[in-house]
Amino acid sequence: MERQNSITLLSITNFLESGALVRHREQWVLIEGPFTPASGANRDEITVFFPDFYDLSASLPVKGRQTYRLSTAELRQNCETYLAQISAAAAAPLAKAPWEEPTKELFAESLQLIQKRIAAGEIQKAVPVVFAKSQQTVTPRERAQMLLQLLEAPANLYVYGFWNQDRGVMGATPEVLFEYRQGVLRTMALAGTCPKSEAASRESLLDDAKEKQEHLLVVEDLKEIFKNIGAIKTQGPYVLELPSLYHLCTDIEIECTTAPNFLALLRTLHPTPALGVAPRKAGYQWMTQLQGQQGRGGFGAPFAFFGPEEALCLVAIRNLQWNDNLSMIGSGCGVVAASELEREWRELFQKRLSVRKILGLEL
């Protein structure tokens, strides 16, 4: 696939109808649709893979019609040009749409079920999710408006998106499932959270026993996965600062003798205990029965851009998902034996709030 560093108004219009994007290494990679299935991951053109969280086999990597690499200034100019040439008579409905928030009582049921499994020795941790929902979809115009908001996202967030006329996702995630470049495989353990609004009244994440346990489960899981691939180097844990939250993070690096099959690696890694269950052998399909999981779609799923020798695979959190009649903002939290309902419920809200803020959706 030919890659260009400029884009026409027609192409940006087509991209906003059907497209994919990721901000990586200070560049914006845009892929203009329509998309068609690709037979494998390590191909000459860039392929995109965004499956369902619970069913990786239901989707294939896809390739688009054209790929562009733009600077932030170029993408801003193109979005503004697009918005200037379409009707602005009505305010964006999604920005002012009412949202139905998840129910605390239903989340409490999920937390209790998980902690019963923990008490029985079946698992050590699991990550339930809940969703706020709106009976509004997302138009191409709104996608352009949200992109303009996301141009200001901090550099330690990966902006990403993938959509067509029927459904889509757009967000800014702090979490990388893996990145492969020049023989080095990088991943991270990102688990343990403190909302900034609570930081003054709570002990540091680095001293918080509950958050440290949650984080260590992810670190040890990843070390076990990679122990036979190559020498493992770790850096952390340290506190990663985001606009509304603090996270515990450990960076992990592995020197590889050969390039991995990216799709096979993705299937091996997903989901880590940061979004799934610890230990892995306990499985994670049983979580489909928890309250709030219905219609989860790609929340927490791998979101991957594959090339022949490079790959970037994100974890699709901190996003807005939509179809032709519904929009959703999800949030998840790691539940361990020491988890408390009120603290987890506040964390879930703060994560959804951070999404609305970064996308420019009114509160």
C-alpha positions as CSV (number, residue, x, y, z in Angstrom):
1,M,0.0,0.0,0.0
2,E,1.4,3.4,-1.0
3,R,1.9,5.8,1.9
4,Q,1.5,9.5,1.5
5,N,2.3,12.5,3.6
6,S,-0.6,14.7,2.3
7,I,-4.3,14.2,2.0
8,T,-7.0,15.8,-0.1
9,L,-10.4,17.1,1.1
10,L,-12.1,14.1,-0.7
11,S,-9.8,11.6,1.0
12,I,-10.3,13.2,4.5
13,T,-14.1,13.0,3.8
14,N,-13.8,9.4,2.9
15,F,-11.6,8.7,5.9
16,L,-14.2,10.2,8.2
17,E,-16.8,7.9,6.7
18,S,-14.6,4.8,6.9
19,G,-11.2,5.0,8.5
20,A,-8.7,4.0,11.1
21,L,-6.0,6.0,12.9
22,V,-3.3,5.9,15.5
23,R,-0.9,8.5,16.9
24,H,2.5,7.0,17.2
25,R,6.0,8.5,17.5
26,E,4.6,12.0,17.0
27,Q,2.9,11.1,13.7
28,W,-0.7,10.4,12.9
29,V,-1.2,7.3,10.8
30,L,-4.5,7.5,8.9
31,I,-5.9,4.7,6.8
32,E,-8.7,5.5,4.4
33,G,-11.4,2.9,3.9
34,P,-13.2,0.9,2.7
35,F,-11.6,-2.0,4.4
36,T,-11.2,-5.6,3.0
37,P,-10.0,-8.7,4.8
38,A,-6.2,-9.5,4.8
39,S,-5.0,-13.0,4.9
40,G,-2.3,-12.5,7.6
41,A,-0.7,-10.1,10.0
42,N,3.0,-9.6,8.8
43,R,2.2,-8.1,5.4
44,D,3.7,-5.4,3.2
45,E,0.8,-3.0,3.8
46,I,-0.5,-1.9,7.2
47,T,-3.3,-4.1,8.4
48,V,-5.7,-3.3,11.3
49,F,-7.1,-5.8,13.7
50,F,-9.8,-4.9,16.2
51,P,-11.7,-8.0,17.4
52,D,-14.4,-8.6,20.0
53,F,-12.9,-8.9,23.5
54,Y,-14.4,-12.4,24.0
55,D,-14.0,-13.7,20.5
56,L,-10.7,-13.1,18.7
57,S,-11.5,-15.7,16.0
58,A,-14.6,-13.8,14.7
59,S,-12.5,-11.1,13.0
60,L,-9.6,-10.9,10.6
61,P,-7.0,-8.2,10.0
62,V,-8.2,-5.8,7.4
63,K,-6.4,-3.5,4.9
64,G,-7.6,-0.1,3.7
65,R,-7.4,1.8,0.4
66,Q,-4.7,4.3,1.3
67,T,-2.4,5.2,4.2
68,Y,-1.3,8.7,5.2
69,R,1.2,9.9,7.7
70,L,0.4,13.4,8.9
71,S,1.8,15.8,11.5
72,T,-0.5,17.2,14.2
73,A,-0.7,20.5,12.4
74,E,-1.6,18.8,9.1
75,L,-4.4,16.8,10.7
76,R,-5.7,19.8,12.5
77,Q,-5.9,21.8,9.2
78,N,-7.6,19.0,7.4
79,C,-10.2,18.5,10.1
80,E,-10.9,22.2,10.2
81,T,-11.2,22.4,6.4
82,Y,-13.6,19.5,6.4
83,L,-15.8,21.0,9.2
84,A,-15.8,24.4,7.4
85,Q,-17.3,23.0,4.2
86,I,-20.2,21.1,5.8
87,S,-23.3,22.5,7.4
88,A,-22.9,23.7,11.0
89,A,-26.5,24.6,11.5
90,A,-27.1,22.2,14.4
91,A,-24.9,21.5,17.4
92,A,-23.4,18.0,17.6
93,P,-26.1,15.9,19.2
94,L,-23.7,13.5,20.9
95,A,-22.0,16.3,22.8
96,K,-25.2,17.3,24.5
97,A,-26.9,13.8,24.6
98,P,-28.2,12.4,27.9
99,W,-26.3,9.4,29.3
100,E,-27.7,6.5,31.2
101,E,-25.1,5.6,33.9
102,P,-24.5,2.1,35.0
103,T,-26.2,0.8,38.2
104,K,-24.1,0.5,41.3
105,E,-26.2,-2.4,42.7
106,L,-25.5,-4.5,39.6
107,F,-21.8,-3.8,39.8
108,A,-21.9,-4.8,43.5
109,E,-23.2,-8.2,42.4
110,S,-20.2,-8.7,40.1
111,L,-17.8,-7.6,42.7
112,Q,-19.2,-10.1,45.2
113,L,-19.2,-13.0,42.7
114,I,-15.5,-12.3,41.9
115,Q,-14.5,-12.1,45.5
116,K,-16.3,-15.4,46.2
117,R,-14.2,-17.0,43.6
118,I,-11.1,-15.4,45.1
119,A,-12.1,-16.6,48.6
120,A,-12.6,-20.1,47.2
121,G,-9.0,-20.1,45.7
122,E,-10.2,-20.3,42.1
123,I,-8.7,-16.9,41.0
124,Q,-6.7,-14.0,42.4
125,K,-8.1,-11.2,40.4
126,A,-10.7,-10.3,37.7
127,V,-11.7,-7.1,35.9
128,P,-15.4,-6.4,35.5
129,V,-16.6,-3.5,33.3
130,V,-19.6,-1.3,33.3
131,F,-20.9,1.1,30.6
132,A,-22.6,4.5,30.4
133,K,-24.9,4.6,27.3
134,S,-26.5,7.1,25.1
135,Q,-29.2,6.6,22.4
136,Q,-27.1,8.5,19.9
137,T,-24.7,7.4,17.2
138,V,-21.6,9.3,16.0
139,T,-21.6,11.1,12.7
140,P,-18.5,11.9,10.5
141,R,-18.8,15.5,11.6
142,E,-18.6,14.5,15.2
143,R,-15.7,12.3,14.5
144,A,-13.8,15.3,13.1
145,Q,-14.7,17.3,16.2
146,M,-13.5,14.6,18.5
147,L,-10.3,14.3,16.5
148,L,-9.7,18.0,17.1
149,Q,-10.0,17.4,20.8
150,L,-7.7,14.4,20.7
151,L,-5.0,16.4,19.1
152,E,-4.4,17.9,22.5
153,A,-4.1,14.5,24.3
154,P,-0.9,14.1,26.3
155,A,2.0,12.3,24.6
156,N,1.8,9.3,26.9
157,L,-1.7,8.4,25.6
158,Y,-2.1,6.5,22.3
159,V,-4.9,8.1,20.3
160,Y,-6.7,5.5,18.1
161,G,-9.9,4.8,16.2
162,F,-11.6,2.6,13.7
163,W,-15.0,3.0,12.1
164,N,-17.3,2.7,9.2
165,Q,-20.9,3.9,8.6
166,D,-22.4,1.3,11.0
167,R,-20.1,1.2,14.0
168,G,-16.8,2.5,15.4
169,V,-14.5,3.3,18.3
170,M,-12.4,6.3,19.2
171,G,-10.3,6.9,22.2
172,A,-6.9,7.5,23.9
173,T,-5.4,4.6,25.8
174,P,-2.4,4.6,28.1
175,E,-2.0,0.8,27.7
176,V,0.1,-1.1,25.1
177,L,-0.3,-4.9,24.7
178,F,2.9,-5.0,22.8
179,E,5.1,-3.1,20.4
180,Y,7.7,-4.7,18.1
181,R,10.4,-2.7,16.3
182,Q,14.0,-3.5,15.2
183,G,14.1,-6.8,17.0
184,V,12.9,-5.5,20.4
185,L,9.5,-6.5,21.8
186,R,8.1,-4.0,24.4
187,T,5.1,-4.4,26.6
188,M,3.9,-3.0,29.9
189,A,2.1,-3.9,33.1
190,L,-0.5,-1.2,33.7
191,A,-2.6,-2.0,36.8
192,G,-3.3,-0.1,40.0
193,T,-5.2,3.2,39.8
194,C,-5.7,6.3,41.9
195,P,-8.0,9.1,40.7
196,K,-6.2,12.5,41.1
197,S,-9.2,13.8,43.0
198,E,-8.4,11.2,45.8
199,A,-4.6,11.4,45.7
200,A,-4.4,13.8,48.7
201,S,-6.4,11.5,50.9
202,R,-4.9,8.2,49.9
203,E,-1.4,6.7,50.4
204,S,0.9,6.7,47.4
205,L,0.2,3.9,44.8
206,L,3.8,2.7,45.5
207,D,2.8,2.1,49.1
208,D,-0.8,0.9,48.6
209,A,-0.9,-2.9,49.3
210,K,-4.1,-3.5,47.4
211,E,-2.9,-1.7,44.2
212,K,0.6,-3.2,44.4
213,Q,-0.9,-6.7,44.6
214,E,-3.1,-6.0,41.6
215,H,-0.1,-4.7,39.7
216,L,2.3,-7.5,40.6
217,L,-0.2,-10.1,39.3
218,V,0.1,-8.5,35.8
219,V,3.9,-8.2,36.0
220,E,4.4,-11.9,37.0
221,D,1.9,-13.0,34.3
222,L,3.9,-11.2,31.5
223,K,7.2,-12.5,32.8
224,E,5.9,-16.1,32.6
225,I,4.6,-15.5,29.0
226,F,7.9,-14.2,27.8
227,K,10.4,-16.3,29.8
228,N,11.3,-18.5,26.8
229,I,11.4,-15.8,24.2
230,G,14.5,-13.9,25.3
231,A,16.2,-11.9,28.1
232,I,13.6,-9.8,30.0
233,K,14.4,-6.4,31.2
234,T,11.9,-4.5,33.5
235,Q,11.7,-0.9,34.6
236,G,9.4,-0.1,37.5
237,P,7.0,0.0,39.0
238,Y,6.6,3.7,38.8
239,V,3.6,6.1,38.9
240,L,2.3,7.1,35.4
241,E,0.5,10.4,35.5
242,L,-2.5,11.0,33.2
243,P,-4.8,14.0,33.0
244,S,-7.3,12.6,35.6
245,L,-5.6,9.5,37.0
246,Y,-2.5,8.0,38.3
247,H,-1.5,4.4,37.4
248,L,1.2,1.9,38.5
249,C,3.3,1.0,35.5
250,T,6.2,-1.4,34.8
251,D,7.9,-1.4,31.4
252,I,9.0,-4.7,30.0
253,E,11.5,-5.3,27.2
254,I,12.6,-8.5,25.4
255,E,15.3,-8.9,22.8
256,C,14.0,-11.2,20.0
257,T,16.2,-13.3,17.7
258,T,13.4,-13.5,15.1
259,A,10.3,-11.4,14.4
260,P,7.3,-13.0,15.9
261,N,4.0,-13.7,14.1
262,F,2.1,-10.6,15.3
263,L,-1.3,-12.2,15.2
264,A,-0.2,-15.3,17.1
265,L,1.5,-13.1,19.7
266,L,-1.6,-11.1,20.2
267,R,-3.7,-14.2,20.7
268,T,-1.2,-15.4,23.3
269,L,-1.1,-12.2,25.3
270,H,-4.8,-11.3,25.3
271,P,-6.1,-10.7,27.9
272,T,-3.5,-9.9,30.5
273,P,-4.7,-9.8,34.1
274,A,-4.9,-6.0,33.6
275,L,-8.2,-6.6,31.7
276,G,-8.9,-10.3,32.3
277,V,-8.3,-12.8,35.0
278,A,-5.4,-14.0,37.1
279,P,-4.3,-16.7,36.8
280,R,-4.8,-17.2,33.1
281,K,-5.6,-20.9,33.5
282,A,-8.8,-19.9,35.2
283,G,-10.1,-18.6,31.9
284,Y,-12.0,-15.5,31.2
285,Q,-15.1,-16.5,29.3
286,W,-17.0,-17.0,32.5
287,M,-17.0,-13.2,32.9
288,T,-19.6,-13.0,30.1
289,Q,-22.1,-13.8,32.8
290,L,-21.3,-10.8,35.0
291,Q,-23.6,-7.9,35.1
292,G,-22.8,-5.2,32.5
293,Q,-20.8,-7.4,30.1
294,Q,-23.6,-7.6,27.6
295,G,-22.7,-5.7,24.4
296,R,-19.2,-5.2,25.5
297,G,-17.8,-5.5,22.0
298,G,-14.2,-4.4,21.6
299,F,-13.8,-2.7,25.0
300,G,-10.5,-3.9,26.4
301,A,-9.8,-5.9,23.2
302,P,-6.5,-5.7,21.3
303,F,-6.3,-2.8,18.8
304,A,-3.5,-3.5,16.4
305,F,-1.6,-1.9,13.5
306,F,0.6,-4.5,11.8
307,G,3.3,-4.0,9.2
308,P,5.8,-6.5,7.8
309,E,8.5,-5.8,10.4
310,E,6.8,-3.5,12.9
311,A,3.7,-3.8,15.0
312,L,1.8,-1.7,17.6
313,C,-0.9,-3.4,19.6
314,L,-2.9,-1.3,22.0
315,V,-5.4,-2.2,24.7
316,A,-8.7,-0.6,23.6
317,I,-9.7,1.2,26.8
318,R,-10.6,4.9,27.5
319,N,-12.8,5.0,24.5
320,L,-16.2,5.8,23.0
321,Q,-17.8,2.9,21.1
322,W,-20.9,3.3,18.9
323,N,-23.2,1.6,16.4
324,D,-26.0,2.9,14.3
325,N,-28.3,3.6,17.4
326,L,-26.1,3.5,20.5
327,S,-23.0,5.0,22.0
328,M,-21.1,3.6,25.0
329,I,-18.3,4.6,27.4
330,G,-16.9,1.8,29.4
331,S,-14.7,1.5,32.4
332,G,-13.2,-1.5,34.3
333,C,-11.4,-2.1,37.6
334,G,-9.3,-4.8,39.0
335,V,-11.0,-6.7,41.8
336,V,-8.8,-8.5,44.3
337,A,-9.6,-9.8,47.8
338,A,-9.0,-6.4,49.4
339,S,-11.2,-4.4,46.9
340,E,-13.9,-2.2,48.4
341,L,-17.2,-1.4,46.6
342,E,-17.2,2.4,47.2
343,R,-13.5,2.9,46.2
344,E,-13.9,0.8,43.0
345,W,-17.2,2.5,42.1
346,R,-15.5,5.9,42.3
347,E,-12.6,4.7,40.2
348,L,-15.0,3.4,37.5
349,F,-16.7,6.8,37.3
350,Q,-13.4,8.7,37.1
351,K,-12.2,6.6,34.2
352,R,-15.4,7.3,32.3
353,L,-15.2,11.0,33.2
354,S,-11.7,11.1,31.7
355,V,-13.0,9.8,28.4
356,R,-15.7,12.4,28.2
357,K,-13.3,15.2,29.0
358,I,-10.7,14.2,26.4
359,L,-13.3,13.8,23.7
360,G,-15.0,17.1,24.5
361,L,-18.3,15.6,25.5
362,E,-20.3,17.8,27.9
363,L,-20.9,16.6,31.5
